[in-house]
Amino acid sequence: MERELDGEFAQVLERYAAHLAAERGLSANTVKGYRSDLALALAQLRSRGVETLAAVDTGELRAWLGAQHASGAGRATLQRRVAALKSFFAWAVRGKLIESDPAAVLNSPKVSRKLPPTLRAAQVDNFMDALLARVDQAKTCHARSAARRDLAIVETLYSTGIRVSELCGLQLDGIDRDRGVLRVVGKGDKQRTVPLGLPALRALDDWIAHRGVLAKPEAGQAVFVGDRGGRIDPRVVRRIVHRGLTLIPDTPELGPHGLRHAMATHLLEGGADLRSVQEILGHSSLATTQIYTHVTSERIRQVFNQAHPRA
């Protein structure tokens, strides 16, 4: 839809995208998401005869959101698009591009926070054992190296709780073996240090010792590489996790983010405080981390209902 824009809408959207990247420090994927949602809205406004930002009113925005809902957009999608509109028009007012904000009174639909499915600690152990067995069962040097990589990826995701984008961006010099930590670059290019468990460190060392079997010069200093030798792609990591979990019976269908959920849940169940988990996960708001307290509370309720004689 963005390529249909021209004139003022196209110019302003370009300026706003530059603002998000340079001044707010948002990641390329986040900026792309904002641009996509806003281009969709602006293109629709243009088709309805709205030519300038000053001509946009609240009614037009509500009509567009209503059409989105009618076409099947879910609550989370609508919430994201309302947020994009609010941020964009507030920026336009601050920059004196328009006098009043037509998005200021828009209401975001409430999204129910579902408890994310996760793995039990025993299932994680079985997962790691299955991946380790694949290393021993591999028939060729290339296959053994790929299996070592897969094990190191899953161990690292679960040990540290880092995002898949952070894992793909890991550099070899970001592994501090003496301190047992990883240095990662998260959302908004913010750097943080996360603790690394001993099993994950051993799996990483084993993979890196055989990394040269797969890695090509274009991989540079990337810790993880794909089967073609370049820096690994997030889609490949998701495929590795999905494929690995099929080896374990009765596990939920999860991707890399599911390992992040599992790690946070198991930390809290083990007695970690919420602030520490927030720091490890790199959440900017404690409210985001609090979803995991609901997960552990639900687990406690289930145990109570099953075990208490008068539950």
C-alpha angles and dihedrals in degrees: 000000000000094000089061090065122096138154120027096349093056093045095048093046090053091051091048093050089052089050092052093050101040105031103027094033095223120168122259091251092052092048089049090053093051092048093049095051094044094045089053091052096043093047089053091049089051090052088054091055099263106140105172139034090244089060094056113105135183093256092058091051093048090049090053093048090048090053090050090053092048091052091057105268109157127233094259091052092049091047090053092049093049088051090051092051093047093049093046098049093042087055090048091053093048089050091050091240088129133015101223134029114240092187097053094093097043114121122219116226113246114250119208110233105230118202106254116238112248144175127261116237090250090053090053090053090050090048093054092045091052092050091047089051089054089059091056093044097050112116101203137045091244092051092048091051091050090049091050089051092050092051092048091049094052094042090050095047092050096039096050105023091224121160120257090248089054091050092051090050095052116129125207092241089055091075110091104190096178093057095032095234142120126223110217136177111226138178115333089017089284113159123217139166120235129190118251122210122229096248090053092047091051091049090049093050091049092050095045090051088060098031091106091070090069105020122097127193092264089065089072111181095337111140094213125043133185128239090271092056102251129108109302119259122229090238090059091051091051090050091050092052094044092048093047094051091056086070090065119070121229096014122139118249102263140163130203091293088060089062088052089053091048093050093050092045093049092048091055092044087053092055104266115151120244095243092056091050089049091055093047093049093045095234112166091207129045088217089070091054093048091076086080092059087061090051093053092043089054090051090051091050091051092050090047093051092049099042110029113092092217100035 
